[in-house]
Structures are given as structure tokens and as C-alpha cells.
Amino acid sequence: MEHTGVIARRWRDACLAEEDGAPEGWPGAQSDALVEAILAPPAEPSAVVQSLDRATRAWTRVQPALEVLSRRLLVLRDVVVAATVPGDHPRLQDLWEVVAVTATEESALVSQRAALSDPLTGAGNRRALELGWEAALNQGRRVGQPVCLVAVDLDGLKQINDGRGHAAGDEAIVTLVAALRAALRDTDTVFRVGGDEFVVLLPGLPAAAADELVARVGQFHAPKFSWGAADTVQDGTSLGDVLDLADRRLYAQRSRVRAPMARAEVRLLPPAGPRWLPAFPTSRARAGEITVLGIAAIVIGSVVMSIAGGNHAACDAGAGSAVVDCALSNAASFGAVVVLVAGGLLAAVGIVALVLLRAGPPLPIGGTMVRREPGVPPSRSPAGVDPVPGAPWGRETLRS
């Protein structure tokens, strides 16, 4: 009998000539291992079957389609029969039956896994989640243990796709699934149920155990994500109910994290002081109030000055009723002067403010104003960035 390497090359050449394929597309290592398992010297039947089963399954998993697999096996049988003596043919026929059955079984398993998995990440799809949930729920009922679902959302996938391209978005998805798998137990499973939506099935664990899972995921360089957990002990027994509650907890957790950003969108004004306390006006209404207050002070001061002036003249002529009256008249005159000066200053400040506020927008005195293009999420730049007017929309403009 010829060497197994020669038979393997002859098999490859015959298949590629029939398929008009390129040699680099041929699974050489798996094909060589299958030929060696078929042509190995006789040994213990169990050892032969085990070796042949392992080699056949490995070779089947790298075949592009079932029809290609069947055709290549027929070519291999013809090549091996032509290269061996007739005395070996009965034994080879028994081996062919093992190979055919094993290859058919493995091909069906491959097809089933493809139908139940996400092609990008290899995680289970929605159908696989339904099957896995039923199996875990039945097992949990038998042994009296809970089943936990963790809803996971990759944060910012749209921004990654828009800013860096879909290849970067796919890389973030694959990285998150890899981190989840690295943090899970052997009995836990990851499912991709949407573009950026994932579900982790944790048999035998309550929802509180999700905290430990999330802590472990962070150790494997996972991109930022949000999550929420629910279980069959307190949250229901149907997949829809438990998953819906896990989703709601996810969004609640995301809202708590983003609350500080939302508060940054509010325009904060300085606290209002006492109404009688003069302050530099920051609005036309405030400027008008100060102007009116100044004019009123001028009018009151003028009236008091007029009355005090008459009394002061009477005192000088000796017509005052008492020394005290003359002293009060002098004090009133001094107070009237003070009121006139204060009123004049207030009126001047109010008039100047009215002119300035008419010529431009409200003066940003105190507080914080944030402007942002509608629909654009808040940036994470530190406070104080872009402190001048006219900064581009789409970034926070902080002015204080």
C-alpha cells in the first residue's frame, strides 16, 4: 500500500480538479488526519472507532456544504480502494460506514449550531435563548434552584459606527461577547438578540449574583455596557416576563448613570437676593426695576429737600418752635441729599443697562448656560471648555 501522504495528495488533487478550486482552500491538516485514521494499522476496535470519529468530525466541521462533503468522501473512497490491495477492502468497507454515519451526524450538528447562533460572534440567537431557557427552567424546577437572566446593552454602538465605521462597531461587539464568555462559568451562556442587545443565562443563580458577573467582565477589557438582571424566584417564570423586567432594570440603571449629564442641560441662574438690594441688572426687566427705583428716590429726595429747606429758613429767621425742630430739619436735609445721590446712581445704572441689553443678548452674569444642538448627546469635555460665544454646536459651551 502506498504511503498515506501520497494518497492524501492524490485525494486533494482529484477533488480540486473536479471542483476547479485552488490548493490553498483545501483543509490539508484535517484531510491528512482522516486518511491516516482510515489507513492506520488494525488495533483495538474501540481505539479505531474513537480515532476515526475524532478525525471525521474535525474534517466535517471545515467543509463548506453538505453536498461538497458527500462528493469528497466518494472521491476519497475511490482513491483509497485504488491504492490498497483487495484483501483490505472488507475492512475498509466497515470503516467507510463509520465515516459516513459520523460525517452525516456532525454535519447535522453544524447546521443546527449555525441556525441557532449569531454569525458574527458565535453567541446564541433568539431561538437558542428560548431553547436554553426552557432547559434551564426545567432543570431548576427539578433541583429547586433559580434561573437568572442578565440583559446587556453595548453603549454607544451607533456613535462607534458613525464615527469609526461598522468594522469598529463589529469589533466592539465581538470584544464584549468575548469578555462575557471569559467571565462566565461553563454552565452559563451568552445570546445576541439584537444589534447591541445581549442576554446572559445564569442557571442556578439569583439576580443578585449578576453584580459579581459584571465585576468580572470588567477585568477582560470589555467596552462600556449597561445591564439589568431578573430571576425566576421573585420576577416570574416565563421568558418574556423575566426578560422584560431585566430590560427595565437595565434602562433604570442607565438613567441613573446619565442623570448628571441631563442636569448639565439646565440653565442655572444665580439665587435671587432681596428685592431691595441693588444688583447689576442681567435682564431688561431687572434694569427697568432699578431705573424706576432710582427715579422714585430722586422724587422723594426732592420733596423732602423742599420741606426741610422751608423749615431751615424759618429756623434762620428765629421762627422755629424749638431747637429740636431745627435739628430735625437739618437731619432731614442731609438725608434728602443722600437719597438724591443714591437715586441718581441707581437711575444711571438702570438706564445704561437698558441701553446695553437692547443692543445684545442677556448678559451671562453668574450661573451656567449650556447650549447644544438638538439630538446631539452631551459631550464629556470638562467644564470650562469653549468659554467664548460662537463655539461650534454639538459641544457643550460652558459660560460662567
Buried (B, 14 or more C-beta within 10 A) or exposed (E): EEEBEEBBBBBBBBBBEEBEBEEEEBBEEBBBBBBBBBBBEEEEEEEBBEBBBBBBBBBBBEBEEBEEBBBBBEBBBEBBBEBBEEEBEEEBEEBBEBBBEBBBBBBEEBEEEEEBBBEEBBBBBBEBBBEBBEBBBEBBEEEEBBBBBBBBBBBBBEEBBEEEEEEEBBBBBBBBBBBBBEBBEEEBBBBBBEEBBBBBBBBBBBBEBBEEBBEBBEEBEBBEBBBBBBBBBEBBEEBEEBBBBBBEBBEEBBEEEBEEEEEBEEEEEEEEEEEEEBBEBBBBEBBBBBBEBBBBBBEBBBEBBEBBEEBBEBBEEEEBEEEEEBEBBBEBBEBBBEBBEBBBBBBEBBBBBBEEBEEEEEEEEEEBBBBBEEEEEBBEEEEEEBEEEEBEEEBBBBBE
